[in-house]
Amino acid sequence: MPPLFRLLALVALALGLALPTARNGQAQDPDKGPKLRPVTTTSATTCFFCQYCASCHCGSKRMGNKDLNACDLRSLLDVKPTADILADYPKAKGYVVPGQPEQSLVWLRVADGSMPQGKGRKPDDAAKAALRRWIEGLPAPKASENLIVNGSFEDGPEMGNDTFKALDEDVTDIKGWVVTRGQIDLYNGLWQAAHGKRSLDLHGSPGFGGVKQEFATKVGQKYRVTFSMSGHPSRGLDKVQMAVRAAGQKAVFECDMAGKTEKDMKWEKKTWEFKAVGPRTTLEFHTAMPATADPFGGPALDDVKVVRVDR
Ligand code: HEC
């Protein structure tokens, strides 16, 4: 669904939420009845959130998580609650998870009566039921297609029983990928991979390297890169750093190596976003370790995905 239609669909669903409550009792008095009103110019809110939540979670008054704006439906869907906020609600996966009230913190806190706080109006059972139905009816975001080929490095050179293979700059043996800068090592089961059996050490034997892949993009479109990061587990490294680049933008990621072993690499999921500036974009991962670092062991990479960000 194009973003504008998705927003309209959300607003329409929000209206749907208001209607059942309106039929439930207070509809005669328009002043007391539920209202649907835009709270900010860029967003619309259901009367549920503006009636019961806005006084504490809206505009400049933001209690709890300051990133959350209950008057902005996008923020309810996009902002991820932090781990300490979720600690008491192990089943919750977000504030509002489309189609899944039992995973929606907003529903769980309304259902158990812990929200709204304070002396203000409380939602009655009908209003609560409408909130639940609204979450149930929200369209699940379409799983976007991974634009990266062979993101887990499984498709590559024949390795037999070799546990790793050093690959030089410009080598294209790993399907879809080109080695950059220096040498890297392709690992094959010597250590635990984040996905499948193979993964990369961006330091070769020896070398300071990287990998890149090019794919079709749309100018101005945002893309989300996710990947798993760890580091060579048996060279006594404290921390490893890796850079990610695309479309003239760059970020550096770091992993603490404490507790990471060959059997338990404790792969960390990292996320980065960039905006495309051309019809094709090259994504590169390369070591960001200082020149004095151990050239035989560095940042490890696996399970790369790139998806469009439509919201
Ligand atoms: C009178 C003020 C008040 C009202 C009204 C209120 N809240 Fe809250 N809310 C708070 C405060 C204070 C916190 C932070 C402390 C906590 O988590 O209990 C909070 C925290 C939360 C949290 C979890 C922590 C976070 O910030 O992410 C959620 C979810 C939440 N509120 C949802 C709601 C919803 C949904 C409504 C409306 C049905 C609502 N609240 C109405 C005061 C309020």
Residues whose N, C-alpha, C, O or C-beta is under 5 A from the ligand:
A	BS01	HEC	Y52 C53 C56 M63 G64 N65 I85 L105 V106 R109 M115 P116 Q117 G118
